[in-house]
Amino acid sequence: MTDPHPYLAGLVLAGRKVVVVGGGHVAQRRVPTFLAAGAEVTLVSPEVTPALEGLAGELTLHLRDFTETDLDGAWYVVAVTDDPAVNARVAAAAESRHTFCVRADDALGGSAWTPAVGHHGSVTIGVLGNREPRKSAALRDDIVTALRDGHLTATDAHDRSPGVVLVGGGPGEPDFVTVAARHALASADVVVADRLAPRELLDELGPHVELIDVAKLPRGRSASQDAINEVIVARARAGKRVVRFKGGDSFVFGRGFEELLACAAADVPVTVVPGLTSALSVPARVGIPVTHRGVAHEFTVISGHLPPGHPDSLVAWDAVARMRGTIVLLMAVDNAPAIAAALVGGGRSADTPAAVIVDGTMPTERTVLSTLGSLADDLATHRVVPPAIIVIGEVVAVARPAHYGRA
Ligand SMILES: C[S@@+](CC[C@H](N)C(=O)[O-])C[C@H]1O[C@@H](n2cnc3c(N)ncnc32)[C@H](O)[C@@H]1O
C-alpha cells in the first residue's frame, strides 16, 4: 500500500507564534516567509547567519541551545539545525504538544512538509512532491511562469465583459507580447487579427473563439478600416468580448485611435493594452540603440508611407534633416530613396550611417547596413521588402563600428 498523501493546508500565521530551531541557511530561507505571513517568529540557535542577525528586530532571538519549553504556545515549529539529534528532540517535543513540526533533515520524522510555494496576483500555489523538493520547485516554477505569461489562466480572473480590447502584439516574436496581451487573448470571444500581429499566438485560441483575419476584409486602406470598425462594434454590441490584435503598439501608426473613436461613438466599452512598438524593439533586438550618451539626444519616429513633397505629407523633412539625432522610419521601403535624398538635400551628410532591419524578431530577420548616400542602391541590391525599420544616425555606427571603420 502506498503512503497516504499529505493534506495541503494554508496556515494563517498572522499574530501566531512560530518557532524556528536552527540559525543556518535553511532558517535564513524560511524566516522571511514566516515574517511575511505576519507570524510572531521565535528563533533558537547558539549561532545565526549574518542575514538572520539582521532580522533580529523583527523576531525574538534566543542565542542558545534549544529547550523543550521554547515550544510553549507555538502553533508551528521548524527544526532546521544541522544536528539530527537536536531536530529529533524538537520534533518529539512538538509532537507531544500536538504542534505541527517540519524537520529539514528527515521529512518523515516531522508531522508537516514544506511545499514549494509561488505567488501570482492573489493566488498562492503550493506543490508537494513525494519528498522530492527539486521536482516540486521545478513544477512550481513552471506553474508560476505559465500563469505570468498567460499560458495558464485562472478563467474566472479574466474580465469577460462585452466590449473591445485594442491589443498591441509587439514586433512579431511571441515572446515579446505582454502578459496583459495574453490575458486579453485568453478572455476573447472574437479576435480580429492583423497581418503583422504575432500569428503563433492565434493557434492557442480556444475552438469557440471566432477569428477574423483582417487580410480577408475588403481591400483598400479606408474600406478595410471601415469594415474593421463595423465588425468590432457589431460583435461587441452582440455581447461579445472582442480583441483587436495588431502588430507593435496600436497607437503607433496602427490606426488604433480610429477604432477607439468608432467604439466610443457606438457607446461600446473599449480598453487599450499597449504593445512593444517595432520602432523601438526591432532596433533594440539587433543591438542598435536609438539613443546613446554623447551621440544622440533625440530620436524621431516617422512614417515613410508618403514621399517628401507629397501634398498629403505632414512631415517637415527639411526640419528633420536639420536635427542631429536618430531617425526611425516605418513603412518607408518604397520611399526610402526619396527620403534619403531629401535628408541629404536638407543638410545631413551622405555618410550618415543607416541600418535596415527586415522582418525584425522573426526567423527571417536580417539587417542591411548602409548610409544615406547609398541607401537606395543597397535596398535594391538586397531586395528589401516590407516590413522593415530603417534607423538613420550615428547610433548605427556606435553599434556596428567595424562596418563603418570606427573600430
Ligand atoms: C502600419 S505600421 C504598424 C506599426 C506598429 N503599430 C508598431 O507599433 O510597430 C507597419 C510598419 O511597422 C514596421 N514593422 C512592424 N513590425 C515590424 C517587424 N517585425 N520588423 C520590421 N519592421 C516592422 C514596418 O515599417 C511596417 O511597414
The ligand as a Gaussian input file, in Angstrom:
#p B3LYP/6-31G(d) Opt

LIG

0 1
 C        1.334000      50.005000     -40.190000
 S        2.851000      50.099000     -39.380000
 C        2.434000      49.474000     -37.809000
 C        3.429000      49.760000     -36.740000
 C        3.058000      49.134000     -35.430000
 N        1.832000      49.669000     -34.901000
 C        4.154000      49.258000     -34.371000
 O        3.996000      49.952000     -33.372000
 O        5.203000      48.606000     -34.566000
 C        3.732000      48.799000     -40.150000
 C        5.218000      49.061000     -40.225000
 O        5.823000      48.766000     -38.990000
 C        7.132000      48.297000     -39.217000
 N        7.229000      46.952000     -38.625000
 C        6.301000      46.345000     -37.891000
 N        6.753000      45.143000     -37.447000
 C        7.996000      45.008000     -37.939000
 C        8.989000      43.999000     -37.844000
 N        8.781000      42.900000     -37.146000
 N       10.172000      44.189000     -38.466000
 C       10.402000      45.311000     -39.162000
 N        9.508000      46.285000     -39.300000
 C        8.317000      46.158000     -38.682000
 C        7.371000      48.281000     -40.705000
 O        7.976000      49.502000     -41.041000
 C        5.954000      48.191000     -41.208000
 O        5.858000      48.673000     -42.527000

